[in-house]
Amino acid sequence: MIELSASLVNAKIITSDKKFLTYSKFTIAPDTFYGLEETKPMEIDFANLKKQYFMHQPELEKEMDMV
């Protein structure tokens, strides 16, 4: 079940179990895991206000001109 779960989310299983390490492609040894470089998490804008503004810019300018 652990291996199936790891395959569904494209994850690795950290284990010291030699048998599990040899037959599963989803396992990784602890010493190998600690040697991996840390990756910077992907940044996603919470609210892209510039994009929203430019999408509505013509309408906003028209309304501002009316005021």
C-alpha angles and dihedrals in degrees: 000000000000091000092048091050091050091050092052094056097032092244136146127237114223109216143150093207104120094202093050091047092054101049103034125072090200097064130094130183117243094241090052091047093052090050093058119106117247114247121217111244117248112260118227121185112242091211120002097211095173091057091047092048094050091047090058099029097111092051092045093050091049091052092046090052089054091055 
